[in-house]
């Protein structure tokens, strides 16, 4: 499966929006509080979300770090090829 976003893509996020399974989300990890990551929401686990990358062979996600706190929901890619996510 090809990834939805690539390094260097510029995205628009929506803070305060409740994520749904399948949404692309901006997350923060308890184990790495200084790091923000963009992943795909899979399922809610209490107040946190199980998230996975679109590339299972090259992604550090909940399979390694556990559930993450969702900071925002990614709604659009603005550059290089604008489109709704």
C-alpha positions as CSV (number, residue, x, y, z in Angstrom):
1,X,0.0,0.0,0.0
2,X,1.4,3.4,-0.9
3,X,1.5,6.1,1.8
4,X,-1.0,8.9,1.8
5,X,1.5,11.6,2.7
6,X,5.2,12.0,2.0
7,X,8.0,13.9,3.8
8,X,7.7,17.6,3.0
9,X,3.9,17.6,2.3
10,X,2.1,20.5,3.8
11,X,-1.2,19.6,5.4
12,X,-4.2,21.4,7.0
13,X,-5.3,20.1,10.4
14,X,-8.4,20.7,12.5
15,X,-7.9,20.9,16.3
16,X,-10.8,19.8,18.5
17,X,-12.3,17.5,15.9
18,X,-13.1,14.0,17.2
19,X,-11.3,11.4,15.1
20,X,-13.0,8.5,13.4
21,X,-11.4,5.2,12.4
22,X,-9.7,5.7,9.1
23,X,-8.9,9.4,9.6
24,X,-5.4,10.7,9.2
25,X,-4.4,12.2,12.5
26,X,-1.6,14.2,14.2
27,X,-0.6,12.4,17.4
28,X,1.8,12.7,20.3
29,X,3.3,9.6,22.1
30,X,3.7,9.3,25.9
31,X,7.1,7.7,25.3
32,X,8.2,10.5,23.0
33,X,6.4,13.7,24.2
34,X,8.5,16.0,22.0
35,X,7.6,14.2,18.8
36,X,4.5,14.7,16.7
37,X,3.6,12.1,14.1
38,X,1.0,11.7,11.3
39,X,-0.7,8.3,11.4
40,X,-4.0,6.7,10.5
41,X,-6.5,6.2,13.4
42,X,-7.6,2.6,13.8
43,X,-9.6,2.4,17.0
44,X,-10.2,4.3,20.2
45,X,-8.7,2.8,23.4
46,X,-10.1,4.9,26.2
47,X,-8.9,8.5,25.8
48,X,-6.2,7.5,23.4
49,X,-6.1,6.0,19.9
50,X,-4.5,2.9,18.3
51,X,-2.8,4.4,15.2
52,X,-0.8,2.8,12.4
53,X,1.2,4.1,9.5
54,X,0.2,3.4,5.9
55,X,3.4,1.5,5.4
56,X,3.5,-1.3,7.9
57,X,7.1,-2.2,7.1
58,X,8.6,1.3,7.6
59,X,6.4,2.9,10.2
60,X,6.9,3.4,14.0
61,X,3.3,3.4,15.4
62,X,1.1,1.9,18.1
63,X,2.5,-1.6,17.3
64,X,5.7,-0.3,18.8
65,X,4.8,2.7,21.1
66,X,1.2,1.8,22.2
67,X,-1.8,4.1,21.9
68,X,-1.3,7.8,21.2
69,X,-3.0,11.0,22.1
70,X,-4.7,12.6,19.1
71,X,-3.8,16.3,18.8
72,X,-5.7,17.1,15.6
73,X,-7.3,15.5,12.5
74,X,-5.6,16.1,9.1
75,X,-8.3,17.3,6.7
76,X,-6.3,18.3,3.5
77,X,-3.0,18.1,1.8
78,X,-2.2,21.7,0.6
79,X,1.1,21.0,-1.2
80,X,2.4,19.6,-3.5
81,X,-0.8,18.2,-4.9
82,X,-3.8,19.7,-3.0
83,X,-6.5,17.2,-2.2
84,X,-8.9,16.2,0.6
85,X,-7.9,13.3,2.8
